[in-house]
């Protein structure tokens, strides 16, 4: 069945253009100001913006091993609702995907239940324990990169070995940077004004940036492609900026909460507890500047769901991790674009284009022959972030209750409408997107 998207503006060539898109058999077959309607199911976009599907390169789907927190089915349904058509899934699972037999359990769940494309990372070390390398050579054909996310690789010698092998395998190391020797026992927030005012143990920013600094030295030695997870400090931004200026193959991501919040926004609630923690205004501003000048390549949610009781013990007692797939774009648009801090095109490059380039994933362009992985946005849709309506099993987000001014209207994966759920276009039918996340109306003219 041919699907025709009309009545919207299409993001291509770095800007928006009034174009129609024809989709068939999972691919974009034509993009033009006017396309024939014969035999097509028409989707009326009501002035929505069509962009390449979002990619989140840092997501915890929790399956296998922790399905009470999230499943592939619930996590990818959340992704579809947030406009994401592809995810890179972190390996802190049980079993850890440190060899093909353990990866198979994760791949089986993905094949069975995923609503969007999922690319699982392989672990850097066995069991993510930092003691011996995983079976990287066997994993390489099946993974976009290697990560021990949740823990930093503490041994420089081990990281050097991992980088040298990853270089041979042509896969990036995707590093959670955390020097455990610099951590205060029991830390729960950034080591800053909020921590001092409330007598809370703080996380020293050096625990992040010192390991970024170490790893950049190792990149210089090995030539390995290296991607830094969820950077949160101004020092990390400066180090990565300098590495890029030197021509090193270094990239990075940060999260919506680091770009939009600082430690003055904290409340004694588990939904503000994550690793690394939300940091100072100077750190937040440096991250925004890094996004603007290209130092920060990607925006990734670090979607990390937990059960309600695991997040109900305040800042001191809750587990690290917040969810973000379903509210990331509305928050980014409202807090950064509408305020004039960041152009929309910069946000879209960080969500749609750069992640695919870095991890060599398909798509990222709206052009003939490209995969029909598309997201439709409504930039005039007032709402409130309400975790009670999330498809994710996790509910803990620091943005709960925030007013937002944009929404995801529709998500297509391989040409099929995966959000809103239950939309089955019939030949010659018309689907009209009404507003934001409202369910489209199906029928015949």
VENRA-V293392 format. One record per residue. N is the residue number from 0. RES is the residue in three letters. PSI is psi in whole degrees, 0 to 359 (999 if undefined). Layout:
BEGIN
N/RES/PSI ; N/RES/PSI
END
This chain:
BEGIN
0/UNK/134 ; 1/UNK/132 ; 2/UNK/135 ; 3/UNK/117 ; 4/UNK/123 ; 5/UNK/161 ; 6/UNK/18 ; 7/UNK/182 ; 8/UNK/138 ; 9/UNK/132 ; 10/UNK/107 ; 11/UNK/151 ; 12/UNK/25 ; 13/UNK/3 ; 14/UNK/185 ; 15/UNK/138 ; 16/UNK/143 ; 17/UNK/89 ; 18/UNK/158 ; 19/UNK/153 ; 20/UNK/127 ; 21/UNK/135 ; 22/UNK/136 ; 23/UNK/138 ; 24/UNK/42 ; 25/UNK/1 ; 26/UNK/156 ; 27/UNK/122 ; 28/UNK/341 ; 29/UNK/145 ; 30/UNK/121 ; 31/UNK/159 ; 32/UNK/331 ; 33/UNK/127 ; 34/UNK/153 ; 35/UNK/144 ; 36/UNK/345 ; 37/UNK/123 ; 38/UNK/10 ; 39/UNK/149 ; 40/UNK/122 ; 41/UNK/129 ; 42/UNK/113 ; 43/UNK/116 ; 44/UNK/350 ; 45/UNK/50 ; 46/UNK/18 ; 47/UNK/163 ; 48/UNK/130 ; 49/UNK/125 ; 50/UNK/159 ; 51/UNK/143 ; 52/UNK/140 ; 53/UNK/151 ; 54/UNK/130 ; 55/UNK/114 ; 56/UNK/12 ; 57/UNK/90 ; 58/UNK/142 ; 59/UNK/109 ; 60/UNK/350 ; 61/UNK/358 ; 62/UNK/129 ; 63/UNK/160 ; 64/UNK/328 ; 65/UNK/46 ; 66/UNK/349 ; 67/UNK/341 ; 68/UNK/319 ; 69/UNK/157 ; 70/UNK/166 ; 71/UNK/320 ; 72/UNK/310 ; 73/UNK/320 ; 74/UNK/321 ; 75/UNK/334 ; 76/UNK/319 ; 77/UNK/318 ; 78/UNK/313 ; 79/UNK/319 ; 80/UNK/334 ; 81/UNK/3 ; 82/UNK/7 ; 83/UNK/132 ; 84/UNK/353 ; 85/UNK/141 ; 86/UNK/147 ; 87/UNK/120 ; 88/UNK/130 ; 89/UNK/153 ; 90/UNK/12 ; 91/UNK/75 ; 92/UNK/180 ; 93/UNK/106 ; 94/UNK/152 ; 95/UNK/132 ; 96/UNK/75 ; 97/UNK/4 ; 98/UNK/168 ; 99/UNK/318 ; 100/UNK/320 ; 101/UNK/325 ; 102/UNK/327 ; 103/UNK/321 ; 104/UNK/319 ; 105/UNK/316 ; 106/UNK/323 ; 107/UNK/317 ; 108/UNK/320 ; 109/UNK/312 ; 110/UNK/324 ; 111/UNK/320 ; 112/UNK/351 ; 113/UNK/132 ; 114/UNK/345 ; 115/UNK/173 ; 116/UNK/134 ; 117/UNK/127 ; 118/UNK/109 ; 119/UNK/134 ; 120/UNK/150 ; 121/UNK/154 ; 122/UNK/151 ; 123/UNK/315 ; 124/UNK/159 ; 125/UNK/126 ; 126/UNK/12 ; 127/UNK/34 ; 128/UNK/351 ; 129/UNK/11 ; 130/UNK/328 ; 131/UNK/154 ; 132/UNK/148 ; 133/UNK/178 ; 134/UNK/69 ; 135/UNK/322 ; 136/UNK/319 ; 137/UNK/326 ; 138/UNK/329 ; 139/UNK/317 ; 140/UNK/345 ; 141/UNK/356 ; 142/UNK/152 ; 143/UNK/350 ; 144/UNK/184 ; 145/UNK/135 ; 146/UNK/148 ; 147/UNK/38 ; 148/UNK/142 ; 149/UNK/335 ; 150/UNK/142 ; 151/UNK/146 ; 152/UNK/112 ; 153/UNK/329 ; 154/UNK/122 ; 155/UNK/323 ; 156/UNK/319 ; 157/UNK/319 ; 158/UNK/322 ; 159/UNK/316 ; 160/UNK/318 ; 161/UNK/316 ; 162/UNK/318 ; 163/UNK/318 ; 164/UNK/319 ; 165/UNK/324 ; 166/UNK/314 ; 167/UNK/325 ; 168/UNK/355 ; 169/UNK/48 ; 170/UNK/147 ; 171/UNK/153 ; 172/UNK/130 ; 173/UNK/101 ; 174/UNK/126 ; 175/UNK/111 ; 176/UNK/113 ; 177/UNK/109 ; 178/UNK/106 ; 179/UNK/339 ; 180/UNK/344 ; 181/UNK/6 ; 182/UNK/138 ; 183/UNK/128 ; 184/UNK/133 ; 185/UNK/13 ; 186/UNK/150 ; 187/UNK/348 ; 188/UNK/175 ; 189/UNK/143 ; 190/UNK/84 ; 191/UNK/205 ; 192/UNK/317 ; 193/UNK/315 ; 194/UNK/315 ; 195/UNK/320 ; 196/UNK/327 ; 197/UNK/5 ; 198/UNK/37 ; 199/UNK/144 ; 200/UNK/132 ; 201/UNK/156 ; 202/UNK/119 ; 203/UNK/125 ; 204/UNK/332 ; 205/UNK/336 ; 206/UNK/333 ; 207/UNK/302 ; 208/UNK/336 ; 209/UNK/323 ; 210/UNK/326 ; 211/UNK/314 ; 212/UNK/314 ; 213/UNK/313 ; 214/UNK/326 ; 215/UNK/323 ; 216/UNK/320 ; 217/UNK/326 ; 218/UNK/320 ; 219/UNK/325 ; 220/UNK/319 ; 221/UNK/335 ; 222/UNK/12 ; 223/UNK/142 ; 224/UNK/135 ; 225/UNK/125 ; 226/UNK/128 ; 227/UNK/127 ; 228/UNK/151 ; 229/UNK/60 ; 230/UNK/147 ; 231/UNK/355 ; 232/UNK/152 ; 233/UNK/328 ; 234/UNK/321 ; 235/UNK/318 ; 236/UNK/313 ; 237/UNK/318 ; 238/UNK/317 ; 239/UNK/322 ; 240/UNK/315 ; 241/UNK/321 ; 242/UNK/320 ; 243/UNK/319 ; 244/UNK/331 ; 245/UNK/348 ; 246/UNK/13 ; 247/UNK/150 ; 248/UNK/66 ; 249/UNK/131 ; 250/UNK/172 ; 251/UNK/169 ; 252/UNK/158 ; 253/UNK/174 ; 254/UNK/161 ; 255/UNK/323 ; 256/UNK/331 ; 257/UNK/332 ; 258/UNK/333 ; 259/UNK/347 ; 260/UNK/162 ; 261/UNK/176 ; 262/UNK/346 ; 263/UNK/346 ; 264/UNK/356 ; 265/UNK/150 ; 266/UNK/158 ; 267/UNK/72 ; 268/UNK/139 ; 269/UNK/340 ; 270/UNK/354 ; 271/UNK/11 ; 272/UNK/115 ; 273/UNK/168 ; 274/UNK/121 ; 275/UNK/163 ; 276/UNK/161 ; 277/UNK/131 ; 278/UNK/204 ; 279/UNK/170 ; 280/UNK/324 ; 281/UNK/321 ; 282/UNK/313 ; 283/UNK/314 ; 284/UNK/324 ; 285/UNK/324 ; 286/UNK/319 ; 287/UNK/316 ; 288/UNK/319 ; 289/UNK/325 ; 290/UNK/318 ; 291/UNK/323 ; 292/UNK/4 ; 293/UNK/1 ; 294/UNK/316 ; 295/UNK/116 ; 296/UNK/318 ; 297/UNK/151 ; 298/UNK/120 ; 299/UNK/143 ; 300/UNK/337 ; 301/UNK/43 ; 302/UNK/112 ; 303/UNK/81 ; 304/UNK/148 ; 305/UNK/163 ; 306/UNK/155 ; 307/UNK/319 ; 308/UNK/336 ; 309/UNK/345 ; 310/UNK/12 ; 311/UNK/17 ; 312/UNK/29 ; 313/UNK/189 ; 314/UNK/321 ; 315/UNK/321 ; 316/UNK/349 ; 317/UNK/157 ; 318/UNK/155 ; 319/UNK/137 ; 320/UNK/133 ; 321/UNK/163 ; 322/UNK/159 ; 323/UNK/352 ; 324/UNK/322 ; 325/UNK/349 ; 326/UNK/1 ; 327/UNK/305 ; 328/UNK/312 ; 329/UNK/320 ; 330/UNK/313 ; 331/UNK/317 ; 332/UNK/314 ; 333/UNK/315 ; 334/UNK/331 ; 335/UNK/318 ; 336/UNK/308 ; 337/UNK/334 ; 338/UNK/355 ; 339/UNK/10 ; 340/UNK/324 ; 341/UNK/130 ; 342/UNK/149 ; 343/UNK/321 ; 344/UNK/325 ; 345/UNK/317 ; 346/UNK/315 ; 347/UNK/321 ; 348/UNK/322 ; 349/UNK/338 ; 350/UNK/328 ; 351/UNK/317 ; 352/UNK/302 ; 353/UNK/318 ; 354/UNK/322 ; 355/UNK/321 ; 356/UNK/313 ; 357/UNK/317 ; 358/UNK/8 ; 359/UNK/48 ; 360/UNK/151 ; 361/UNK/158 ; 362/UNK/198 ; 363/UNK/353 ; 364/UNK/145 ; 365/UNK/93 ; 366/UNK/158 ; 367/UNK/133 ; 368/UNK/348 ; 369/UNK/156 ; 370/UNK/142 ; 371/UNK/62 ; 372/UNK/102 ; 373/UNK/150 ; 374/UNK/136 ; 375/UNK/129 ; 376/UNK/144 ; 377/UNK/112 ; 378/UNK/16 ; 379/UNK/61 ; 380/UNK/99 ; 381/UNK/137 ; 382/UNK/184 ; 383/UNK/139 ; 384/UNK/114 ; 385/UNK/98 ; 386/UNK/338 ; 387/UNK/336 ; 388/UNK/4 ; 389/UNK/146 ; 390/UNK/333 ; 391/UNK/148 ; 392/UNK/340 ; 393/UNK/147 ; 394/UNK/353 ; 395/UNK/105 ; 396/UNK/138 ; 397/UNK/351 ; 398/UNK/7 ; 399/UNK/131 ; 400/UNK/355 ; 401/UNK/141 ; 402/UNK/136 ; 403/UNK/158 ; 404/UNK/22 ; 405/UNK/163 ; 406/UNK/159 ; 407/UNK/126 ; 408/UNK/323 ; 409/UNK/147 ; 410/UNK/131 ; 411/UNK/133 ; 412/UNK/123 ; 413/UNK/37 ; 414/UNK/358 ; 415/UNK/141 ; 416/UNK/112 ; 417/UNK/347 ; 418/UNK/133 ; 419/UNK/154 ; 420/UNK/151 ; 421/UNK/9 ; 422/UNK/118 ; 423/UNK/91 ; 424/UNK/137 ; 425/UNK/157 ; 426/UNK/135 ; 427/UNK/10 ; 428/UNK/168 ; 429/UNK/126 ; 430/UNK/124 ; 431/UNK/117 ; 432/UNK/121 ; 433/UNK/290 ; 434/UNK/142 ; 435/UNK/241 ; 436/UNK/9 ; 437/UNK/147 ; 438/UNK/128 ; 439/UNK/152 ; 440/UNK/127 ; 441/UNK/160 ; 442/UNK/189 ; 443/UNK/153 ; 444/UNK/999
END
